[in-house]
Each structure stands twice: as C-alpha cells, then as structure tokens.
Amino acid sequence: MINGAHVIIYSRDAEADRAFLRDVLGYHHVDAGHGWLIFRLPPAEVAVHPAEGETSHELFLMCDDIAATMADLAAKGVEFTIPVTEERWGLRTALRLPGGSDLGLYEPRHPVAI
C-alpha cells in the first residue's frame, strides 16, 4: 500500500534551500545521512490538470490566511515574487527560495481534501 509521497525540489543552492525549510518554515526533518535533510511536509493533496504539449509538476504550499502567512514570512525576510492574485480557486502568490526558484503559496477557496 502506498503510504506517502516524496517531493523533490531541485535547487541551484540546496544547502540554502534546506536551511530555509528548516529555519524559516520550521519544518521537522531527519538526517538521511551526510547532512542530507528530509523534511516532513504538512498534509497534502494532489490534483491532475490537463496539459497541451510538455507536462510539468508544481508544488504549492497551502495556508488558511494568505495575508497573515505572508506577513509572518516577510518578517523572517522572505521575498515574494508575484503579488497576490485572485483565481477562481483561491488567492495565490509565490515566494523566492534562497536557491533562486519560486515556490507557490495559496489560500484555497475550494473544498480541500485534507
């Protein structure tokens, strides 16, 4: 039986992004050996969207209050790369990881599976 999912973020600065997940987001972690940190994520859900052409995968963190979450993260020095936009499914923004990539953040306005 499948009992979980393992998400991988590829990074130009893996150490900095690991520190971000550990120190800024406060995610519990284990050391899988040689300093290789594996983080516990909050409960998750998966959606399958139609695609034309090449397929891709995205990772969005979810929150109950996007304004409060952004204020908390901004106080910790987190940079947001796009303004909050209202989509039919919720409020969304993105934050910059230290390694240079963006990570989605949204407040769902749809029923959630978790």
C-alpha positions as CSV (number, residue, x, y, z in Angstrom):
1,M,0.0,0.0,0.0
2,I,1.2,3.5,-0.8
3,N,1.7,5.4,2.5
4,G,3.1,8.7,1.4
5,A,4.7,10.9,-1.3
6,H,8.2,12.1,-1.6
7,V,8.6,15.6,-3.2
8,I,11.9,16.7,-4.7
9,I,12.9,20.3,-5.2
10,Y,15.9,20.7,-7.5
11,S,18.0,23.7,-6.5
12,R,21.0,25.7,-7.5
13,D,21.8,26.1,-3.8
14,A,20.4,23.0,-2.0
15,E,22.1,23.9,1.3
16,A,20.4,27.3,1.4
17,D,17.0,25.9,0.5
18,R,17.4,23.2,3.1
19,A,18.2,25.9,5.7
20,F,15.1,27.8,4.5
21,L,12.8,24.8,5.0
22,R,14.4,24.1,8.4
23,D,14.9,27.6,9.9
24,V,12.3,29.8,8.2
25,L,9.4,27.4,7.6
26,G,10.3,25.4,10.7
27,Y,9.7,22.0,9.1
28,H,10.6,19.0,11.2
29,H,13.4,16.9,9.5
30,V,15.5,13.9,9.7
31,D,19.1,13.5,8.5
32,A,19.2,10.7,6.0
33,G,23.0,10.7,6.2
34,H,25.8,13.0,5.3
35,G,23.7,16.1,6.2
36,W,21.0,15.1,3.6
37,L,17.9,16.5,5.3
38,I,14.4,15.1,4.5
39,F,11.5,17.3,5.7
40,R,8.1,16.4,6.9
41,L,5.5,18.3,5.0
42,P,2.1,19.4,6.1
43,P,-0.8,17.2,4.9
44,A,-1.0,17.2,1.2
45,E,-3.4,16.7,-1.7
46,V,-2.7,16.1,-5.4
47,A,-4.6,17.4,-8.4
48,V,-4.3,16.4,-12.1
49,H,-4.7,19.2,-14.6
50,P,-4.9,18.8,-18.4
51,A,-1.8,19.8,-20.4
52,E,-1.1,20.5,-24.0
53,G,2.4,19.9,-25.1
54,E,5.1,19.2,-22.4
55,T,4.0,18.3,-19.0
56,S,5.3,19.6,-15.7
57,H,4.8,19.4,-12.0
58,E,4.3,22.2,-9.5
59,L,4.5,22.5,-5.7
60,F,2.2,24.9,-3.8
61,L,2.1,25.3,-0.1
62,M,-1.4,25.9,1.3
63,C,-2.4,28.3,4.1
64,D,-5.6,29.4,5.8
65,D,-4.9,33.1,5.6
66,I,-2.6,34.3,2.9
67,A,-2.2,37.8,4.3
68,A,-1.2,36.6,7.8
69,T,1.1,34.0,6.3
70,M,2.8,36.5,4.1
71,A,3.3,38.9,7.0
72,D,4.8,36.2,9.1
73,L,7.2,35.1,6.4
74,A,8.1,38.7,5.3
75,A,9.1,39.3,9.0
76,K,11.6,36.5,8.5
77,G,13.0,38.0,5.4
78,V,11.1,36.0,2.8
79,E,10.7,37.7,-0.6
80,F,7.5,37.3,-2.6
81,T,7.9,37.3,-6.3
82,I,4.4,38.0,-7.5
83,P,1.6,40.0,-6.0
84,V,-1.4,38.1,-4.6
85,T,-3.9,37.4,-7.3
86,E,-7.4,36.1,-7.0
87,E,-8.0,33.0,-9.1
88,R,-11.3,31.1,-9.3
89,W,-9.8,28.5,-6.9
90,G,-8.2,30.8,-4.4
91,L,-5.6,33.5,-3.6
92,R,-2.1,32.9,-4.8
93,T,1.4,34.2,-4.7
94,A,4.9,32.8,-4.9
95,L,7.9,33.1,-2.6
96,R,11.6,33.0,-3.6
97,L,13.7,30.2,-2.2
98,P,17.3,31.1,-1.5
99,G,18.4,28.8,-4.3
100,G,16.6,31.1,-6.8
101,S,13.5,29.2,-7.6
102,D,9.9,30.1,-6.8
103,L,7.6,28.2,-4.6
104,G,3.8,28.7,-4.8
105,L,1.7,29.7,-1.9
106,Y,-2.1,29.8,-1.9
107,E,-5.2,30.1,0.2
108,P,-7.7,27.7,-1.2
109,R,-11.2,28.9,-1.9
110,H,-12.3,25.4,-2.9
111,P,-13.1,22.3,-0.9
112,V,-9.9,20.7,0.2
113,A,-9.2,17.0,0.6
114,I,-7.1,17.3,3.8
